[in-house]
């Protein structure tokens, strides 16, 4: 069984980008990443021992980074060390993002097509969730068609967990390829470093799309994207860890609407 640790970014109200991303790997690979991640955070050279790494706080020097009086160079060094850890692992990056306003710019009839009960692509989170799960299934089938995959999300509010649970149940029960997707759950990021790794890639995926479509919003200055892109480039150099990712903008969303209208959706499960 493979394990995917996932997190979202930009799901707060008013965000111009919504992203969902994470990593896929075997239990053995995740145990190694977990141990190395803890070792980096435990290093006595840091101003304070963080209870967890949170990418947004690292970028903005907020929360535990503020309380521990971390300076810019220290935050940048920590981000770089965690990036290098992930780059040298056997994990597979997956991610999906959407420019939120795209759904506001399509016609009312097209939005109804996407939001239909048998389609469920009517919100930004719907779109990135379906895209991500399809990527996870593609990863699983590429590695070994007999493998299955379980997904672990970061703990959230009861409402958010209910939303993800309903999405997962629907996908597992309704879609033919959902048979490869056999379980999901939620975990505390402070106790589970793989969730912190998912936070890093989710924020990077969010910023990658934001910097491309909304470059004026990329303050405060912190080299998130160059370092993040270097990590993805390293993964891409090996066929076994090549990233899966997509960004939905106006053009790709229009193509998705046309695809749905043609009935080219994933086949339903039988029986």
Secondary structure, DSSP 8 states (H G I E B T S, - for coil): -EEEEEEEES-STT-SEEEEEEEEEEHHHHHHHHHHHHHHHH-TTSSS--SS--HHHHHHT-THHHHTT--HHHHHHHHHHHHHHHHTSS-EEEEEEEETTHHHHS-HHHHHHHHSTTT---SHHHHHHHHHHHHHHHHHHHH-TT--EEEEEE---HHHHHHHHHHHHHHHHHBGGGGGEEEEEEE-TTT-HHHHHHHHHHHHHHHHHHHHH-GGG--S---HHHHHHHHHHHHHTSGGG--EEEEE-HHHHHHHHHHHHTT-S--B---
